[in-house]
Amino acid sequence: MAKSIIAEGKTSTEAIEKGLRELKVSKDKVEIKILENEDKRSFFSILTPRVVKVELTLKEGVKVEQNIKEPAEHVEKEKNLLLTPEEINKVKENIKNFLDQLLLKMPNINYEITSDEEYVSVVLNGGDAGKLIGYRGETLNAMQTILSSIANKGIDKKAHITLDIENYRQKRKVALEELADKLARTVIRNDKQVTLEPMSAYERKIIHNRLQDSQRVRTYSIGEEPYRKVVIVKK
């Protein structure tokens, strides 16, 4: 079966170039099909980021270079300097002040803050806390971004802030790991790659980590934020 991939870009040219780099071949070695043309834009999508999808299929007899290691998002992690006790206290104080104001009108919600020298974790529970999760954690992720910005005010280093509500992240992690296993079996059975829907970096990392030791499939990411996706392909 001929190898095919789907690449994305702001224009068809950009998408094609990304696909060629991924396949490690020149343009004359592939068949190109535009899946989403940059000209097909409705009035209601005029404000959304432009995303053009193209499918590249290797021509018969063309082989890609083997044993190319794909850049995995979970492989390298930037190591930040550890926080001092004073900096940790400052971060916690920033978080507490923010949450106390935010939750004034939601008195039944309580929070807990825990920390070590690098990470500060915040958990919300009770009352209507579940309403702050949003569709597939979108509101939760947005709140974490805001909380991280506020928490790091007044310190030179960066504290990693994680926010969870009603144990949502653990439940979502289990669901994504089960999805990764299921899709890996599908890829192996059908010998055809699978591209997941756009996910946050946190969720993509879960998929990558789940399948990183697989002897049958590998994963990599395509696209630009916030539309970046994980692709699962057979080795």
Buried (B, 14 or more C-beta within 10 A) or exposed (E): EEBBBBBBBEEBEBBBBBBBEBBEBEEEBBEBEBEBEBEEEEEEEEEEEEBBBBBBBBEEEBEEEEEEEEEBBBEEEEEEEEBEEEBBEBBBEBBBEBBEEBBEEBEEBBBEBEBEEBEBBBBBBEBEBBEBBBEBBEBBBEBBEBBBEBBBEEBEEBBBBBBBBBEBBEEBBEEBBEBBEEBBEEBBEEEEBBBBEBBBEBBBBBBBBBBEEBEEBBBBBBBBEEBBBBBBBBE
